[in-house]
Amino acid sequence: MSAMKTLILHHDNCMRHDTGARHAERPERIGAVLNAVTAVSGVELLPAPRASVDQLKRAHLGDYWERLVELEPDENTERRVALDADTSLSAGSIDATLRGSGAVCFAIDQISSGRARNAFCVTRPPGHHAEAETAMGFCLLNHVAVGAHHALASGAAGRVAIIDFDVHHGNGTQAIFENNPDVLFVSSHQMPLYPGTGHPRETGCGNIVNLPLAPGDGSAEFRTAWSSRGLPEVRAFQPDLILVSAGFDGHRRDPLGQLQLTDSDFAWITSKIREIANENCDDRLVSLLEGGYDLEGLATASTAHVAELT
């Protein structure tokens, strides 16, 4: 495996998580992203392994995980188990979400050992809304939180910065790390919008930075928020590793938000994140797919993202 490659981590079992007809978080999202990003020069596609239970339990309560496993329908039924109005389990959901957390942990190990430049994890369901003991907002496990804990526990990093530019606030990630000074969480997101968190006054132990944007905001407001506050906070933190919750539902085509971002905005923020990664942590950066629900916008935005990673 060349150290010059950007890894694309995926597993076909992520497609088995069945959210039902007309659900925004559908398997076709993964196909749209993979078809687009695997055409970018300088990438290598590898299968995402499952995370171990020990890895999960650093971010999630054991009782919560065991309850999810018990609730998963078996292979012989088409039934889904609703965890809330938007989030459900089907046969195959447990394996799918294990691949999401496993992809991030595997990518961190590959990059830390010098076997890859950086990585983009193309898995589903997404993760940044999942709290330590609560599934919500399409999310079962908080993959970026599992990855950050893995990096800290394995010695891959002593300080981890998590950057989240999904249109929705990553409430789960914030809740998991708000008392952990070794992890910085910086999020831009639309407000008001689900899940209703992400106000600037939510600062954790000084490690939480929220950059709310108003409905209708576009490139100028997004870039100003990150240039004036978000990116300087990440740079000052001097992380050993940067993890990115890459949600592309801030795209102007997306049906679940009202931001007006374009492909060039996702390329811009990725290039700025890479500058900081290059300065502070030997370019060590792992990105993972969160939201993005218009297939065309998702494909073009994720391509712009990966082109900057390579």
Phi, psi and omega in degrees: 000125184284139177290349180272359185272149165264121181281138169249114182259128181203158170215138182298338179295343175295339180283345185280345175293110189257110181267353179097164182298139174070010176282138183297323183269084189243161183301330182300337177302316183294317178300319180297317180291312183298315179302326182278309190282334179287349175274352179284133180294138175094015178249157176226123182271126179228153179287138178279125176281170173281144170288153175276159178297324177299320178296317181297320188287353173286334181251336186233148177292141181300321180297324179296313181297317180297324178293320176301314181299318180294326184279342183299126176297154179277174187293342187266010179231149175266004183291145171245147178255118180280125175266330168204190185296336185245348193237131183215167175244138171233173170302128181100349183293322183296314179297320181299312183288330173298324179293325179297311178291322179295325180298316182294315180297317179298317180298318178300316180296318181295317181289319181296330180269006176078018182265359177202158180282307180199186186206154173230122183263114184256083183226169174208155000291161177291184190221341197287351175272341183292127177265180186302327181223026182218126170271137178194162174057043181078355192253138178253311176239145179269094188297319181292327177290318176301317181295317180297316177297321179297317180298318180292317184289327183275350183085006178292335180205149173257339180220125183240129173257130176249121178251128185231114178244022172299153180293336178260143179293137179278071184300323181294315179297315179300314183296322182291327188247004188295345177246019183244103184290351178277354180234127174258132177240120179236124186227131164255143186193159177283140175217129004281147177182160175308140005263010176092002177258178176102025176287149179302334181287349176278101188240000180059227177261032184093006185250008181244127178232113180252134184237075183292143177242150182271152174307134182094346177296148182227216187305313186298312182291319179298311183290325177294317180300315181286319182291321186275331186228305189298306183293319175300325178294319179295316181297318181293331180291335180053063183289155172272342182206141174245129173248140184238120168275097189267091174262131182253020179275004168278357179297144184297341178276348191287139183278347187261358178218174181236019172284160187240043181284155180239173179304322182295332177291321178290325174295318182297309182296324178295318180296322179291321177296320179294325176302314180292320178298321180293321181288322193253330190218040174054036176070017184282113188209131175234126179249146178222143183290128172249252184271183183132108194234356167264120190297321180292312179297322179297317181294314184286323180291318180292329175294317177299321178298309183291325178300325177286326177297325183278000000 
